[in-house]
Amino acid sequence: MEKEDIGIILENQRKFFATGKTLDIRYRTDILKRLRSLIIEYKKEIIDSMWKDFHKPESEVISSEIHFVLTEINLTIRKLRKWAGKKRVRTPIIHFIANSYIEPQPYGQVLILSPWNFPFQLSLVPVLGALAAGNCVVLKVSQQVPETSAVIEKIISNFNDELITVINGDHSISEYLLNNKFDYIFFTGSCNVGRYVMGKAAVNLTPLSLEMGGKSPCIVASDARLDFAAKRITWGKFYNAGQTCVCPDYILIDRKVKDRFLELITKEIKAFYGDNPEQSNDFPHVINSASAVRLASLMKEGQIVTGGKTDPETCYVAPTVLKDVKPGDPVMQEEIFGPVLPVIDYENFSEVYEIIGRNPKPLSIYIFTRNMKLAREFLSKTQSGSSAINDTVTQYASPYLPFGGVGSSGMGRYHGRKSFETFSNMRSVLVKSNLIDIFIRYPPYTKLKVKILEWLMR
């Protein structure tokens, strides 16, 4: 799409929003129902497109992409009228006679910049939240997944450009969009690009959400149920070939149970993906050859327990576990974002806090233990966008848990009701009665007025 055409679409969207049509709750609900029907209609094309883009298995497309979005849509359709209604709040006696409420109103024109790792879900969940809140939407999709992006475009083409449009293109198109004034920006991607987006938003003082990542630690205490821990960590780490912002980035494990755990996780990888994961239809590939080369370089330190094979030509990286990793090794200096899992053992639990503290606040944090006192203490002494005890990743999949980062792992929350609120200006309104007018608020300020004011405002 040419930049001139984009400019016309942006102007038409602003005019359409000004008509007030998106303020109608019934209109918004009809749009969401239509979107739901289209997703169901294009289900097979979505599945096929992700297999072509990066060998993503059907079961993962259904669970983490299609039905993830459908669950969010169904909840939003059921609750939208309630979420969009005015919320009455208390009014201080000093404002007598008056009433107060909070009313959600759409921002206007929203820019959503989506990534490639969960290309359908991470595009459509913000989109449905923005539409539910009554906004017009410009969705910029990733070039890394051309097949999936084409299906998304096909689905969205069933709606008027004035309401929502999909834009594809290189970085120059993204920059062109960011140089325009939007009313809200929603970005999902890397921290470096997030900083750039935030800088662009600052020029126009545009509010935004940044959904990024980081090195999410996973702690395995000595009293953990190791069989469950190995299975759940294997699933969470190698789901989507580790290209998941909330997956365990590295493991910190009590030295007493390390060897047994490594035996179990090796066994689980084989049970999940067979003797040759490269031939498995259940294990995705990484997004491109450059990613495969980068991940291979991260395997040079430590000792490979299982895996280690890479093939840049086919974008294959085997599910790999490394032991004898040191906190200063290259694999511990950046978010891995691939199927490589470093394991660091500790002797005293205090070492856990020291190692975690070397990195910025992560998007997620995990601990496996049967000691709930230890788990609660661990959560109180660490900070992250989300967390789970005795599991990995699943906290992300709940529409009732707001999701987002903290610090360099992101800002802002979405999912479920929080998606609606993120894309809404929660406007405060006070309605004053004309029955009487309290004289004490006006000059001249006598001692009596001051005393009355102090009493009323206590």
Residue pairs with C-beta under 8 A, 6 or more apart in sequence:
1 167
1 168
1 169
1 173
3 173
3 176
6 167
6 173
6 176
6 177
7 180
9 138
9 161
9 162
9 165
10 109
10 138
10 180
12 161
12 162
13 109
13 136
13 138
13 161
13 162
13 163
13 165
14 108
14 109
14 136
15 162
16 22
16 136
16 160
16 162
16 163
17 106
17 108
17 109
17 135
17 136
21 27
22 28
22 106
22 134
22 135
22 136
22 163
23 106
23 134
25 80
25 81
25 84
28 80
28 84
28 131
28 132
28 134
29 77
29 80
29 81
31 131
31 159
31 163
32 73
32 76
32 77
32 80
32 128
32 131
32 132
33 77
34 158
34 159
35 73
35 124
35 128
35 131
35 155
35 159
36 70
36 73
36 74
36 77
38 155
38 158
39 46
39 66
39 69
39 70
39 73
39 124
39 155
40 70
42 151
42 154
42 155
43 66
45 151
45 154
46 61
46 65
46 66
46 120
46 148
46 151
47 58
47 61
47 62
47 66
48 147
49 145
49 147
49 148
49 150
49 151
50 56
50 61
50 65
50 119
50 120
50 145
50 147
50 148
51 57
51 58
51 61
52 147
53 116
53 119
53 144
53 145
53 146
53 147
53 148
53 287
54 145
54 241
54 284
54 285
54 286
54 287
54 315
55 283
55 284
55 285
55 315
56 240
56 284
57 281
57 282
57 283
57 284
59 282
60 239
60 240
60 284
61 120
64 118
64 121
64 239
64 240
64 397
65 118
65 119
65 120
65 121
66 120
68 121
68 125
68 397
69 120
69 121
69 124
69 125
69 128
71 399
72 125
72 128
72 129
72 399
72 415
72 416
72 419
73 128
75 399
75 416
76 83
76 128
76 129
76 132
76 416
76 419
76 420
79 417
80 132
80 420
83 104
83 132
83 417
83 420
83 421
84 104
84 133
84 134
84 420
86 101
86 102
86 103
86 429
87 101
87 102
87 103
88 99
88 100
88 101
89 100
89 101
89 102
90 100
91 98
91 99
91 100
91 430
92 457
93 456
94 453
94 456
94 457
95 430
95 432
96 438
97 432
97 433
97 435
97 436
98 430
98 431
98 432
98 433
99 430
99 431
100 428
100 429
100 430
100 431
101 429
101 431
102 426
102 427
102 428
102 429
103 426
103 427
103 429
104 133
104 420
104 421
104 424
104 425
104 426
104 427
105 134
105 424
105 425
105 427
106 133
106 134
106 135
106 423
106 424
106 425
107 133
107 135
107 183
107 184
107 207
107 423
107 424
107 425
108 135
108 136
108 183
108 184
109 135
109 136
109 137
109 138
109 182
109 183
109 184
110 130
110 135
110 136
110 137
110 138
110 182
110 183
110 184
110 185
110 186
110 423
111 138
111 140
111 177
111 178
111 180
111 182
111 184
111 185
111 186
112 123
112 126
112 127
112 130
112 137
112 138
112 139
112 140
112 185
112 186
112 187
113 140
113 174
113 185
113 186
113 187
113 188
113 189
113 197
114 122
114 123
114 126
114 139
114 140
114 141
114 142
114 188
115 122
115 142
115 188
115 189
116 142
116 144
116 145
116 287
117 240
117 243
117 244
117 245
117 287
117 337
118 240
118 244
119 141
119 142
119 145
119 148
119 149
119 152
120 148
120 151
120 152
122 188
122 211
123 139
123 141
123 152
124 152
125 414
125 415
125 419
126 186
126 188
126 414
126 419
126 423
127 137
127 139
127 164
128 419
129 414
129 419
129 420
129 422
129 423
130 137
130 184
130 186
130 423
131 137
131 163
131 164
132 419
132 420
132 423
133 420
133 422
133 423
133 424
134 424
135 183
135 184
135 423
136 162
136 163
136 164
137 163
137 164
137 165
138 164
138 165
138 167
138 177
138 182
139 152
139 156
139 164
139 165
139 166
139 167
140 166
140 167
140 168
140 169
140 173
140 174
140 177
141 149
141 152
141 153
141 166
141 167
141 168
142 149
143 149
143 168
143 169
143 170
144 287
144 288
145 287
149 166
149 168
152 166
153 166
153 168
156 164
156 165
156 166
157 166
167 173
167 177
175 200
178 185
178 197
178 200
178 201
179 200
181 204
181 206
182 204
182 206
183 206
183 207
184 206
184 207
184 208
184 209
184 423
185 197
185 201
185 206
185 207
185 208
185 209
186 208
186 209
186 211
186 412
186 414
186 422
186 423
187 193
187 194
187 197
187 208
187 209
187 210
187 211
188 211
188 212
189 211
189 212
190 212
190 213
191 212
191 213
191 214
191 408
191 409
194 210
194 212
194 410
197 208
197 210
198 208
198 210
201 207
201 208
208 411
208 412
209 404
209 410
209 411
209 412
209 413
209 414
209 422
210 405
210 410
210 411
210 412
211 245
211 403
211 404
211 405
211 410
211 412
211 414
212 245
212 363
212 405
212 408
212 409
212 410
213 245
213 246
213 335
213 337
213 363
213 405
213 409
213 410
214 249
214 335
214 359
214 360
214 361
214 362
214 363
214 405
214 408
214 409
215 249
215 250
215 332
215 334
215 335
215 336
215 359
215 362
216 246
216 247
216 248
216 249
216 362
216 363
216 364
216 365
216 366
216 384
217 248
217 249
217 250
217 251
217 252
217 352
217 355
217 356
217 362
217 365
217 366
218 233
218 248
218 249
218 250
218 251
218 252
218 365
218 366
218 367
218 368
218 392
219 251
219 252
219 253
219 352
219 366
219 367
219 368
219 369
219 378
220 226
220 229
220 233
220 251
220 252
220 253
220 254
220 257
220 261
220 368
221 254
221 349
221 367
221 368
221 369
221 371
221 374
222 254
222 256
222 257
223 369
223 370
223 371
224 257
224 368
224 369
224 370
224 390
225 368
225 370
225 390
226 257
226 260
226 261
226 264
227 264
228 368
228 390
229 261
229 264
229 368
229 390
230 261
230 264
230 265
230 267
230 268
231 264
231 268
232 368
232 390
232 391
232 392
233 248
233 251
233 265
233 341
233 368
233 392
234 265
234 268
234 269
234 272
234 319
235 272
235 392
235 393
236 244
236 247
236 248
236 366
236 391
236 392
236 393
236 394
237 247
237 248
237 319
237 339
237 341
237 392
238 269
238 272
238 273
238 283
238 319
238 339
239 247
239 393
240 247
240 284
241 283
241 284
241 285
241 286
241 317
241 319
241 338
241 339
242 319
242 336
242 337
242 338
242 339
242 340
242 341
243 284
243 286
243 287
243 337
243 338
244 393
245 337
245 363
246 363
246 364
246 386
246 393
246 395
246 396
247 392
247 393
248 341
248 366
248 392
249 335
249 336
249 362
250 325
250 331
250 332
250 336
250 341
250 342
250 343
250 344
251 341
251 342
251 343
251 344
252 344
252 345
252 346
252 351
252 352
252 355
252 356
253 261
253 343
253 344
253 345
253 346
254 345
254 346
254 347
255 345
255 346
255 347
258 323
258 343
258 345
261 343
262 305
262 321
262 323
262 343
265 305
265 306
265 321
265 341
266 305
266 306
266 321
269 277
269 306
269 307
269 319
269 321
272 282
272 283
272 319
273 280
273 282
273 283
273 319
274 280
277 283
277 307
277 318
277 319
278 309
278 311
278 314
278 316
278 318
283 319
285 314
285 315
285 316
285 317
286 292
286 295
286 315
286 316
286 317
286 338
286 339
287 315
288 315
289 312
289 313
289 315
290 312
291 315
291 317
291 337
291 338
292 310
292 311
292 312
292 315
292 316
292 317
293 310
293 312
294 338
295 310
295 317
295 336
295 338
295 339
295 340
296 310
296 312
296 317
297 330
298 330
298 331
298 336
298 340
299 308
299 310
299 320
299 322
299 331
299 340
300 330
301 322
301 325
301 326
301 329
301 330
301 331
302 322
302 323
302 324
302 325
302 326
302 329
302 331
302 342
303 322
303 323
303 324
304 320
304 321
304 322
305 321
305 322
305 323
305 343
306 319
306 320
306 321
307 318
307 319
307 320
307 321
307 339
307 340
308 318
308 320
309 316
309 317
309 318
310 316
310 317
310 318
311 317
317 338
317 339
317 340
318 339
319 339
319 341
320 339
320 340
320 341
321 341
321 343
322 331
322 340
322 341
322 342
322 343
323 343
325 331
325 332
325 342
325 343
325 344
326 332
326 344
327 344
327 355
327 358
329 342
331 340
331 342
332 342
332 344
332 358
336 342
344 355
346 352
346 355
349 374
352 378
353 381
353 382
356 362
356 365
356 382
360 407
360 408
360 409
361 383
361 384
361 385
361 405
361 406
361 407
361 408
361 409
362 384
362 385
362 409
363 384
363 385
363 386
363 405
363 409
363 410
364 384
364 385
364 386
364 387
364 388
364 393
364 395
364 396
365 379
365 382
365 384
365 386
365 387
366 387
366 388
366 389
366 391
366 392
367 374
367 375
367 378
367 379
367 387
367 389
367 390
368 389
368 390
369 375
369 389
369 390
372 389
375 389
379 387
379 389
383 406
383 407
384 406
384 409
385 403
385 404
385 405
385 406
385 409
385 410
386 395
386 396
386 401
386 403
386 404
387 395
388 394
388 395
395 401
395 403
396 403
398 415
398 416
399 415
399 416
400 416
401 415
401 416
402 413
402 414
402 415
402 416
402 418
403 413
403 414
403 415
403 418
404 410
404 411
404 412
404 413
404 414
405 411
412 422
413 422
414 422
439 449
440 449
440 452
440 453
440 456
441 453
